[in-house]
Amino acid sequence: MEDIDVEVPKYFICPISLQIMRDPVTAITGITYDRESIEQWLLKGKSTNCPVTQQPLPTVSDLTPNHTLRRLIQAWCNENASLGVDRIPTPKPSIDKFHFLKLIKQLQHPDSKMKALKELDLLAARNERNRKYMVEAGVPKAMLSFIVNCFKEDCVSGLEEALSVLFLIRIPSAEAKLLPKQNDQIIKSLIWVLGCEFNTQVMVKSHAVSALKSIIETASSVVLE
Protein backbone atom coordinates (compact mmCIF):
# COMPACT_ATOMS: atom_id res chain seq x y z
CA MET A 1 0.00 0.00 0.00
CA GLU A 2 3.03 2.25 0.42
CA ASP A 3 3.56 2.28 -3.38
CA ILE A 4 0.08 3.44 -4.40
CA ASP A 5 0.02 6.36 -6.81
CA VAL A 6 -2.83 8.24 -5.16
CA GLU A 7 -3.03 10.80 -2.36
CA VAL A 8 -4.55 9.36 0.80
CA PRO A 9 -6.85 11.71 2.76
CA LYS A 10 -5.03 12.77 5.94
CA TYR A 11 -7.89 11.80 8.24
CA PHE A 12 -7.62 8.18 6.98
CA ILE A 13 -4.09 7.94 8.45
CA CYS A 14 -3.41 6.65 11.97
CA PRO A 15 -1.28 9.17 13.95
CA ILE A 16 0.76 6.28 15.40
CA SER A 17 1.39 3.88 12.48
CA LEU A 18 1.08 6.55 9.75
CA GLN A 19 -0.81 3.94 7.71
CA ILE A 20 -4.43 3.83 6.50
CA MET A 21 -6.62 2.79 9.44
CA ARG A 22 -8.19 -0.65 9.13
CA ASP A 23 -10.25 -0.45 12.31
CA PRO A 24 -10.55 3.20 13.41
CA VAL A 25 -11.45 3.83 17.05
CA THR A 26 -11.87 7.16 18.82
CA ALA A 27 -10.34 7.81 22.24
CA ILE A 28 -12.03 9.94 24.91
CA THR A 29 -9.69 12.75 23.83
CA GLY A 30 -11.48 12.86 20.48
CA ILE A 31 -8.52 11.58 18.47
CA THR A 32 -9.05 8.60 16.17
CA TYR A 33 -6.43 5.84 15.83
CA ASP A 34 -6.21 2.41 14.26
CA ARG A 35 -7.31 -0.04 16.97
CA GLU A 36 -4.23 -2.24 16.83
CA SER A 37 -1.84 0.71 17.07
CA ILE A 38 -3.47 2.46 20.04
CA GLU A 39 -4.07 -0.81 21.91
CA GLN A 40 -0.41 -1.77 21.54
CA TRP A 41 0.51 1.75 22.70
CA LEU A 42 -1.57 1.35 25.87
CA LEU A 43 -1.15 -2.36 26.64
CA LYS A 44 2.61 -2.53 26.13
CA GLY A 45 3.22 0.41 28.42
CA LYS A 46 4.63 2.88 25.90
CA SER A 47 2.48 5.49 27.60
CA THR A 48 -0.93 5.87 29.20
CA ASN A 49 -1.43 9.23 27.51
CA CYS A 50 -3.02 10.08 24.17
CA PRO A 51 -0.08 10.28 21.70
CA VAL A 52 -1.54 13.42 20.07
CA THR A 53 -3.00 15.44 22.97
CA GLN A 54 -0.92 13.90 25.81
CA GLN A 55 -4.09 13.69 27.92
CA PRO A 56 -4.52 10.56 30.09
CA LEU A 57 -6.27 7.58 28.47
CA PRO A 58 -7.88 5.20 31.00
CA THR A 59 -8.03 1.77 29.27
CA VAL A 60 -8.60 0.09 25.93
CA SER A 61 -12.25 -0.40 26.91
CA ASP A 62 -12.75 3.36 26.49
CA LEU A 63 -12.01 3.21 22.76
CA THR A 64 -15.14 3.72 20.64
CA PRO A 65 -15.36 2.18 17.13
CA ASN A 66 -15.66 4.93 14.50
CA HIS A 67 -18.00 3.14 12.10
CA THR A 68 -18.63 6.20 9.92
CA LEU A 69 -14.93 6.74 9.25
CA ARG A 70 -14.37 3.04 8.65
CA ARG A 71 -17.11 2.98 5.99
CA LEU A 72 -15.61 6.08 4.35
CA ILE A 73 -12.18 4.44 4.28
CA GLN A 74 -13.60 1.21 2.85
CA ALA A 75 -15.51 3.11 0.15
CA TRP A 76 -12.40 5.12 -0.78
CA CYS A 77 -10.30 1.93 -0.96
CA ASN A 78 -12.87 0.27 -3.25
CA GLU A 79 -12.97 3.32 -5.51
CA ASN A 80 -9.19 3.33 -5.82
CA ALA A 81 -8.65 -0.43 -6.07
CA SER A 82 -7.50 -0.08 -9.69
CA LEU A 83 -4.69 2.20 -8.49
CA GLY A 84 -3.27 -0.44 -6.16
CA VAL A 85 -5.20 0.35 -2.99
CA ASP A 86 -5.97 -2.78 -0.96
CA ARG A 87 -9.54 -3.48 0.09
CA ILE A 88 -10.04 -3.20 3.86
CA PRO A 89 -12.39 -5.87 5.28
CA THR A 90 -14.89 -5.13 8.03
CA PRO A 91 -13.17 -5.92 11.36
CA LYS A 92 -14.53 -8.64 13.60
CA PRO A 93 -16.39 -7.49 16.72
CA SER A 94 -14.05 -6.78 19.63
CA ILE A 95 -14.06 -9.39 22.40
CA ASP A 96 -14.53 -8.14 25.95
CA LYS A 97 -14.12 -9.45 29.50
CA PHE A 98 -17.69 -10.81 29.59
CA HIS A 99 -16.99 -13.18 26.72
CA PHE A 100 -14.26 -14.82 28.80
CA LEU A 101 -16.54 -15.05 31.84
CA LYS A 102 -18.99 -16.94 29.61
CA LEU A 103 -16.26 -19.33 28.47
CA ILE A 104 -15.25 -19.98 32.09
CA LYS A 105 -18.83 -21.03 32.87
CA GLN A 106 -18.77 -23.41 29.92
CA LEU A 107 -15.83 -25.23 31.53
CA GLN A 108 -18.26 -26.57 34.14
CA HIS A 109 -20.21 -28.54 31.56
CA PRO A 110 -18.77 -31.77 30.06
CA ASP A 111 -20.35 -31.14 26.66
CA SER A 112 -18.84 -27.68 26.22
CA LYS A 113 -15.58 -27.69 28.19
CA MET A 114 -13.29 -28.84 25.37
CA LYS A 115 -14.73 -26.32 22.94
CA ALA A 116 -14.30 -23.57 25.56
CA LEU A 117 -10.69 -24.60 26.26
CA LYS A 118 -9.78 -24.58 22.57
CA GLU A 119 -11.35 -21.15 22.10
CA LEU A 120 -9.51 -19.78 25.13
CA ASP A 121 -6.23 -21.13 23.76
CA LEU A 122 -6.90 -19.58 20.35
CA LEU A 123 -7.89 -16.18 21.78
CA ALA A 124 -4.93 -16.09 24.18
CA ALA A 125 -2.57 -16.55 21.24
CA ARG A 126 -4.28 -13.86 19.16
CA ASN A 127 -3.33 -10.59 20.89
CA GLU A 128 -2.38 -8.76 24.08
CA ARG A 129 -5.85 -7.27 24.49
CA ASN A 130 -7.41 -10.72 24.82
CA ARG A 131 -4.79 -11.79 27.35
CA LYS A 132 -5.46 -8.69 29.45
CA TYR A 133 -9.20 -9.37 29.53
CA MET A 134 -8.57 -13.04 30.34
CA VAL A 135 -6.59 -12.10 33.43
CA GLU A 136 -9.32 -9.66 34.50
CA ALA A 137 -11.97 -12.36 34.04
CA GLY A 138 -10.10 -14.84 36.24
CA VAL A 139 -8.95 -17.25 33.54
CA PRO A 140 -5.64 -18.14 35.32
CA LYS A 141 -7.54 -19.35 38.39
CA ALA A 142 -10.07 -21.18 36.19
CA MET A 143 -7.27 -23.00 34.31
CA LEU A 144 -5.59 -24.08 37.53
CA SER A 145 -8.91 -25.29 38.92
CA PHE A 146 -9.41 -27.30 35.75
CA ILE A 147 -5.95 -28.86 36.15
CA VAL A 148 -6.73 -29.77 39.78
CA ASN A 149 -9.96 -31.47 38.67
CA CYS A 150 -8.01 -33.43 36.04
CA PHE A 151 -5.62 -34.54 38.78
CA LYS A 152 -8.48 -35.68 41.03
CA GLU A 153 -10.14 -37.58 38.18
CA ASP A 154 -6.84 -38.86 36.76
CA CYS A 155 -7.81 -37.50 33.34
CA VAL A 156 -5.47 -35.72 30.91
CA SER A 157 -8.12 -34.57 28.43
CA GLY A 158 -7.91 -30.78 28.07
CA LEU A 159 -4.65 -30.41 30.00
CA GLU A 160 -2.68 -29.46 26.90
CA GLU A 161 -5.03 -26.55 26.15
CA ALA A 162 -5.31 -25.41 29.78
CA LEU A 163 -1.54 -25.32 30.26
CA SER A 164 -1.07 -23.54 26.93
CA VAL A 165 -3.51 -20.82 28.04
CA LEU A 166 -1.65 -20.42 31.34
CA PHE A 167 1.65 -20.13 29.51
CA LEU A 168 0.33 -17.48 27.12
CA ILE A 169 -1.40 -15.23 29.64
CA ARG A 170 1.00 -15.85 32.55
CA ILE A 171 -0.15 -15.97 36.17
CA PRO A 172 0.00 -12.48 37.76
CA SER A 173 2.43 -12.59 40.70
CA ALA A 174 -0.17 -11.25 43.16
CA GLU A 175 -2.57 -14.00 42.12
CA ALA A 176 0.11 -16.70 42.10
CA LYS A 177 0.86 -15.88 45.72
CA LEU A 178 -2.76 -16.39 46.81
CA LEU A 179 -3.77 -19.39 44.70
CA PRO A 180 -2.00 -22.12 46.74
CA LYS A 181 -3.76 -20.85 49.87
CA GLN A 182 -7.13 -21.06 48.13
CA ASN A 183 -6.48 -24.54 46.74
CA ASP A 184 -3.75 -26.65 48.34
CA GLN A 185 -3.89 -29.18 45.48
CA ILE A 186 -2.50 -26.83 42.81
CA ILE A 187 1.20 -27.57 43.33
CA LYS A 188 0.56 -31.30 43.69
CA SER A 189 -1.54 -31.25 40.50
CA LEU A 190 1.17 -29.52 38.44
CA ILE A 191 3.76 -32.02 39.69
CA TRP A 192 1.35 -34.82 38.68
CA VAL A 193 1.22 -33.38 35.15
CA LEU A 194 4.99 -33.87 34.85
CA GLY A 195 4.48 -37.62 35.21
CA CYS A 196 1.73 -37.88 32.59
CA GLU A 197 2.12 -38.85 28.93
CA PHE A 198 1.12 -36.48 26.11
CA ASN A 199 1.43 -36.34 22.33
CA THR A 200 3.24 -33.01 22.67
CA GLN A 201 5.30 -34.17 25.63
CA VAL A 202 8.01 -31.52 25.78
CA MET A 203 5.71 -28.52 25.22
CA VAL A 204 3.07 -29.56 27.77
CA LYS A 205 5.61 -30.32 30.48
CA SER A 206 7.46 -27.10 29.74
CA HIS A 207 4.22 -25.17 30.26
CA ALA A 208 3.57 -27.08 33.50
CA VAL A 209 7.06 -26.22 34.79
CA SER A 210 6.50 -22.56 33.88
CA ALA A 211 3.23 -22.46 35.88
CA LEU A 212 4.81 -24.34 38.79
CA LYS A 213 7.75 -21.92 38.84
CA SER A 214 5.43 -18.88 38.90
CA ILE A 215 3.60 -20.24 41.93
CA ILE A 216 6.62 -21.53 43.88
CA GLU A 217 8.56 -18.27 43.42
CA THR A 218 5.76 -16.22 45.01
CA ALA A 219 4.33 -18.66 47.57
CA SER A 220 5.30 -18.29 51.23
CA SER A 221 7.46 -20.94 52.92
CA VAL A 222 4.52 -21.94 55.12
CA VAL A 223 2.35 -22.69 52.09
CA LEU A 224 5.13 -24.63 50.37
CA GLU A 225 5.65 -26.79 53.48
Summary of the structure (lengths in Angstrom):
residues: 225
radius of gyration: 21.8
end to end distance: 60.1
largest distance: 69.8
contacts: 646
relative contact order: 0.09
helix: 58%
strand: 5%
